[in-house]
Amino acid sequence: MHDLSINQIIGYVIICGGILFDLFGVLGLVRLPDVYNRLQAATKSVTFGSAGILIGVFVYSGFTALGFKALFCTIFILLTSPVSAHAIAKAAHKAGIKLTDKTVIDLYQQDKSESEESK
């Protein structure tokens, strides 16, 4: 029988936490009402979940080639996901995709209106 080391157990726990965050992100994509809320779920939960899975792989495998690749991918995801989410949200707003009726305030529209008034 194969005994697990403490690093492998901790790696499994972190991977399971990442999978749980990914699950919550997927539920948010299915359940939330508009593109902006769905983008929030996809960006926050799925980014954190994917980073958790990759960090768990690093903890599990240690300072190996696989571990360093997992760390590199984690850094890449953490840097690119917020930028891409911002670009998608800005493009959706510019294309005129409406917010849900339950939205209380649209700060981006207010900023656009204020900047147009100051011209």
matplotlib code that plots the C-alpha trace (Angstrom):
import matplotlib.pyplot as plt

x = [0.0, 1.2, 1.5, 0.9, 3.3, 2.0, 2.7, 0.6, -2.3, -2.1, -1.9, -5.1, -6.9, -5.9, -6.9, -10.3, -10.8, -10.0, -12.5, -15.1, -14.5, -14.7, -18.0, -19.3, -18.2, -20.0, -23.1, -22.8, -22.5, -25.7, -27.8, -26.9, -29.2, -26.9, -23.5, -22.0, -22.9, -21.9, -18.6, -18.1, -18.7, -16.4, -13.6, -13.6, -14.5, -13.0, -9.8, -9.4, -10.4, -8.0, -5.2, -6.0, -5.8, -2.5, -1.1, -2.3, -0.4, 2.7, 2.4, 1.8, 4.6, 7.1, 10.0, 9.9, 9.4, 5.6, 5.5, 7.3, 4.9, 1.9, 3.3, 4.0, 0.4, -1.0, 0.8, -0.4, -4.0, -3.9, -2.5, -4.6, -8.0, -8.9, -7.7, -9.7, -12.8, -12.5, -12.2, -15.2, -17.3, -16.3, -17.1, -20.4, -21.4, -20.2, -22.3, -25.3, -26.0, -28.5, -28.0, -30.6, -33.7, -32.5, -29.4, -29.4, -26.7, -24.5, -21.3, -19.7, -22.6, -22.4, -18.7, -19.4, -22.1, -20.0, -17.0, -19.3, -20.8, -17.3, -16.3]
y = [0.0, 3.5, 5.9, 9.5, 12.2, 15.3, 17.4, 15.1, 15.3, 19.1, 19.2, 17.1, 19.3, 22.5, 20.8, 19.9, 23.5, 24.7, 22.3, 23.6, 27.2, 26.1, 24.4, 27.6, 29.6, 27.2, 27.4, 31.2, 31.0, 29.0, 30.8, 34.5, 36.8, 38.8, 38.8, 41.1, 39.0, 35.8, 37.5, 38.2, 34.5, 33.3, 35.8, 35.5, 32.0, 30.2, 32.1, 31.4, 27.8, 27.2, 28.9, 26.6, 23.5, 24.6, 25.5, 22.1, 20.5, 22.4, 21.4, 17.8, 17.5, 19.8, 21.6, 19.5, 20.6, 19.9, 22.1, 25.0, 24.7, 24.8, 27.9, 29.6, 28.8, 30.2, 33.5, 33.7, 33.1, 35.6, 38.3, 37.7, 36.8, 40.3, 42.0, 39.9, 40.2, 44.0, 44.0, 41.7, 43.8, 47.0, 45.6, 44.2, 47.6, 49.4, 47.0, 48.0, 44.7, 45.6, 45.0, 43.0, 44.8, 44.3, 46.3, 49.4, 51.5, 51.6, 53.4, 53.0, 54.8, 57.5, 58.0, 58.1, 60.7, 62.9, 62.8, 63.7, 66.6, 68.0, 68.2]
z = [0.0, -0.9, 2.0, 1.3, 2.6, 4.3, 1.2, -0.9, 1.6, 1.7, -2.1, -2.3, 0.1, -1.8, -5.1, -3.6, -2.5, -6.0, -7.5, -5.0, -6.1, -9.8, -9.0, -7.5, -10.5, -12.9, -10.8, -11.0, -14.8, -15.0, -12.3, -12.6, -14.7, -17.0, -18.7, -16.2, -13.2, -15.0, -15.8, -12.1, -11.2, -14.0, -13.1, -9.4, -8.6, -11.5, -11.4, -7.7, -8.2, -11.1, -9.1, -6.2, -8.3, -9.7, -6.3, -5.0, -7.9, -6.9, -3.3, -4.3, -6.8, -5.0, -6.7, -9.9, -13.5, -13.1, -10.0, -11.6, -14.6, -12.3, -10.6, -13.9, -15.1, -11.8, -12.2, -15.9, -14.9, -12.0, -14.3, -17.4, -16.0, -14.5, -17.7, -20.0, -17.8, -17.8, -21.6, -22.0, -19.7, -21.4, -24.8, -23.6, -22.2, -25.3, -27.5, -25.5, -23.7, -21.0, -17.3, -15.4, -14.2, -10.6, -11.1, -8.9, -10.4, -13.5, -12.5, -15.9, -17.6, -15.0, -15.7, -19.5, -19.0, -16.7, -19.1, -22.1, -20.1, -19.2, -22.9]

ax = plt.figure().add_subplot(projection="3d")
ax.plot(x, y, z, "-o")
ax.set_aspect("equal")
plt.show()
